[in-house]
Amino acid sequence: MDELKPTRIINSDHHSVIEFTRSYTRSTNSDCANAVSLYYAVRDRFRYDPYTIDLTVEGLRASRVLEINRGWCVSKAILLAACCRVSSIPARLGFADVRNHLSTARMRERMGTDLF
């Protein structure tokens, strides 16, 4: 199943991703409980930073969020998918266009839109 395999970007085989995952999951928990724990860990532990976006393979890797301690929606989603894969929970990314009603004037100016 491809949703369990590491990739160049969803690098679930990286030691730091494995260590991070193990610190927020328990073998006695259900997959659902572990997925929820990982979601909150990724959401709350890493600062959301939409101003530092690196679209290179290296910049998008799950391990990069752990290294720089911040991320944006896509990079944090990549980390969550990698963590789920470490826990044998199938995970892949899904994308949609959304209007960011919380965006700042600075963000809209920099991006040229409020549609992300």
HUWO-V815748 format. One record per residue. N is the residue number from 0. RES is the residue in one letter. PHI is phi as a letter, one per 30 degrees, with the letter a starting at -180 (999 if undefined). OMEGA is omega in degrees with one decimal (NA if undefined). D_LAST is the distance of its C-alpha to the last C-alpha in Angstrom with 2 decimals. Layout:
n->{N N}
res->{RES RES}
phi->{PHI PHI}
omega->{OMEGA OMEGA}
d_last->{D_LAST D_LAST}
This chain:
n->{0 1 2 3 4 5 6 7 8 9 10 11 12 13 14 15 16 17 18 19 20 21 22 23 24 25 26 27 28 29 30 31 32 33 34 35 36 37 38 39 40 41 42 43 44 45 46 47 48 49 50 51 52 53 54 55 56 57 58 59 60 61 62 63 64 65 66 67 68 69 70 71 72 73 74 75 76 77 78 79 80 81 82 83 84 85 86 87 88 89 90 91 92 93 94 95 96 97 98 99 100 101 102 103 104 105 106 107 108 109 110 111 112 113 114 115}
res->{M D E L K P T R I I N S D H H S V I E F T R S Y T R S T N S D C A N A V S L Y Y A V R D R F R Y D P Y T I D L T V E G L R A S R V L E I N R G W C V S K A I L L A A C C R V S S I P A R L G F A D V R N H L S T A R M R E R M G T D L F}
phi->{999 d d c d d b d c d d d c d e d d d d e d d d c b b d d d d e d d d d d d d e d d d d c d c d d b d c c c c c d e d d c e e d d e d d c i a a c e d d d d d d d d d d d d e d i c e a b c b b a d b d d d c d c e d d d d d d i a c c b}
omega->{-177.7 -177.6 176.6 -174.7 173.6 174.6 178.3 -177.8 176.5 -170.7 -178.5 176.4 -179.9 -175.2 -177.9 176.8 178.6 179.3 179.0 -179.2 -178.1 -179.9 -178.9 178.7 177.4 -179.9 179.5 178.5 172.3 175.1 -179.9 -179.9 178.1 178.6 178.4 178.5 178.6 178.4 -179.1 179.0 -179.8 -179.1 -169.8 -174.2 -175.2 -179.3 174.3 -176.2 -179.2 -177.9 179.8 -177.3 179.0 -175.2 174.1 176.5 -179.0 -178.1 -179.1 -176.2 177.8 -178.5 -180.0 176.5 178.4 -178.3 -174.9 173.8 175.9 178.3 176.2 -169.2 -177.4 -178.2 177.0 175.7 176.9 177.7 179.4 178.3 179.0 179.4 177.4 179.5 175.3 -178.2 -178.5 174.2 -179.0 -178.1 173.6 -178.8 172.3 -176.5 176.5 172.6 178.2 175.2 -176.3 -179.3 179.0 -177.2 178.9 176.4 178.9 -179.1 179.5 178.9 -178.1 -177.8 -177.1 -177.7 168.1 176.5 -176.2 NA}
d_last->{29.77 26.88 24.75 27.38 27.82 26.51 24.60 24.11 20.73 21.32 24.61 26.19 29.56 29.02 31.52 29.19 26.84 30.01 31.46 28.38 28.22 31.94 31.79 29.55 31.13 34.65 36.53 38.02 34.69 33.21 30.18 28.30 29.53 28.64 25.08 24.64 26.29 24.04 20.88 22.22 23.45 20.19 18.29 21.10 22.81 20.13 18.57 14.80 14.20 10.85 13.27 15.09 13.15 15.76 14.92 18.63 20.22 21.89 18.86 16.98 20.16 20.53 23.57 21.75 20.02 23.59 24.97 22.84 22.38 18.70 15.32 11.58 9.96 10.67 14.00 15.09 14.52 16.62 19.22 19.46 20.00 22.59 24.34 24.60 26.11 28.60 29.64 30.08 27.32 25.55 21.82 19.09 15.32 13.30 9.76 7.98 5.30 5.26 6.17 6.84 10.54 11.66 10.10 13.09 14.37 14.54 10.89 10.05 13.02 12.27 8.83 10.26 7.62 6.30 3.78 0.00}
